[in-house]
Amino acid sequence: MRSRALIVVGLCLGSVLSLGILSTAQAPEYQLYAITEMIVQPAKSADFEAVMKEWTAFYVKNNYPWPYAVYRTEDFRYYLLTPMKDMAEFDAMVKADMELAKKGGPEFEAMMKRTGGSMAFYNGGALVLRNDLSYVPEKPRVKMEDAPFICWDYYYILPERQNEAEQIAKEWQALYKSKNLPDAFQVWMLVMGPDLPLIVASRWGKSEADFNAEDEKNLKKMGEAYPALAKKTMALCRKYERRTGYRLDSLSYAPAAK
């Protein structure tokens, strides 16, 4: 289920995001997102995905105005991302969710119960897509909409080194540009949530096999520049993780075009 505020209020699994932060997200090169992370019990993943489809139908029926995209990692983490103009918009989302809770009545309560019963963990936060630090070639080998497989690299930055993180991201961007690599990457920065400071780089492919094959080619093209820059990157980190998974378009939601 996408409704962050209602999961929090109805299931008591977290706290609502505070408002009024991130004035820098107003800039064109930034895109702010609300993010919900749900770790689902493996044995109940089918139940979870079934009720997610019911939430989609519920939002369609009620003309819910905010879209969301759903992603699932191999370890049954589900991420829901909703673009926002600013953090003040989250307040409007909360109010709309509360109104839907009243309007939905027993149907809403039943879906809430099934959603909560399939989860082991819930967390909410906000992050920014840094388009200014990302890399998109003029002619990408694979467009994101054609690539359901996703690879996420999580860089948990040392607090005393976080000022260097943007510079390192720019060096990766410059390296990809200098080699004219055909595969893109995006840089995300968590701005509210656990494990701050955290930077996530996302890349994608038509499938896991397609991604791995092309990644190997890109590594060869970068040559000795790759291990040198990778070493500099890891020197900034207190922890590093890689997760892979898929975008689940069948569980995502987009309001009807007006």
PyMOL commands that set and color helices and strands:
alter all, ss='L'
color gray80, all
select helices_A, chain A and resi 4-11+23-26+42-61+88-117+144-146+159-178+208-222+225-234
alter helices_A, ss='H'
color red, helices_A
select strands_A, chain A and resi 30-40+69-73+77-84+119-130+149-157+186-192+198-205+237-247
alter strands_A, ss='S'
color yellow, strands_A
deselect
rebuild
show_as cartoon
